[in-house]
Amino acid sequence: MPRPRFFWAKLAFAVCAILSCAILSCAILSPTLSQASKKKELPAVRWTAGAPGCTFERTDDGHYRWTMTGRDLSVALVVDSQELAKSRHRFYHLLGAYISVTYTGQDKFEFPADVRIDFVRHHDVLEAYMDPTELSNKLQNDIDTKVFETERQIKKNPKITEEKTALLREYEKVAAEFIEFISTQGLDPNTVMLTPGNPEAHGWVFFATSNKWIGPWKEREDFILGVWMKGKVWQFPFSLPPTEGDLILRKPPE
């Protein structure tokens, strides 16, 4: 049975409306996509073994240090040789690293404190480091939740009071120490102006590993840590361990 003429008119109107919305959406989204694309296409300087200005060392305290030195800037990445194992026992399984940026010029240099890491063997998931204040607040909220939950359990079963109280105190102690550490030793997320009088910015950065595409650590992991500056990205491709079976014998404290 032929369709009425008004049916085809309504259908044509609906199709036009859908196409118009799609075109409008593209027009609205395109600037954002374009800007993101441009940001990804910043020129990069990459740490390369044996290249001028690129050094690698194993320290006596059990760390790996990669350093890249330019005309008036030096960037260093320090990672614990046992970081993969340590991250499994850290709050939220955070991956940690230490960053140091030193300006050797005579003018000034803007350091935006934009540090990101690419989990190469985990679908190239890219994560920015966590804001120290936000991380501290998250952990404090979890402490409060832990206290509430422990009190609820004890009220329900007084016989476990001693056991649960001891566990809670240990949790609060370790959490408080970590909050203190990230609050005082974490990299300031605010832009810093480096000058001859204030030439260095440094601190610890922690990256979330809770993304669903980041599974359990493999025996050897590959990463690319990027320090994003105003005009270029300083990239540090590194592996843990750097070579198969690499082991650092830590120097005992004196």
C-alpha angles and dihedrals in degrees: 000000000000116000117247114258092242090058092062091045091054091047092051090049092051093050091049091050092052092048091048091053091048092051091047091049091052090049091052096044099041097079090053093047090046093052092048090050091050091050091052090051095060110134112262134212110204131202108244125182111251095009119130111275094015120112137168129195142170111225128215091244093062103264136126117225125197116186130187119188125195134178096291104355136068123193124190131189120198122189130177111247088227095045096121091056094041093051090060089064098038123099109281088358090273119186112226136202138163121236128195125183119186125187115208099176128105099235124048137286129203113225111192096191091230107153124167136172131212115214093212098187092045103066091289091282108187119213131180116218117266120259106251093223094049091046091050092049091049092052092046090053089051090051090053090049090049091052092050092048093048092050090050092052093047092049089052094047115017091185091076094052096109095044096046093043092053092049091048093051091051091048092049091048095051093042092050091051091051092048089051091049098050091042094054104025103033121109110263107246092210122097112265127202109221118207137162087270093047104026103157141064119181144153147125121292125199126200128203117240096186094103109123090234092059107082131178116317117269121224088262124026131195123211139172113208113197126198104200114211129180096270106015146015122245105212128198113190107194142159133212109252096021090219131019110281093002111168131182119207102217117224109240115242114261 
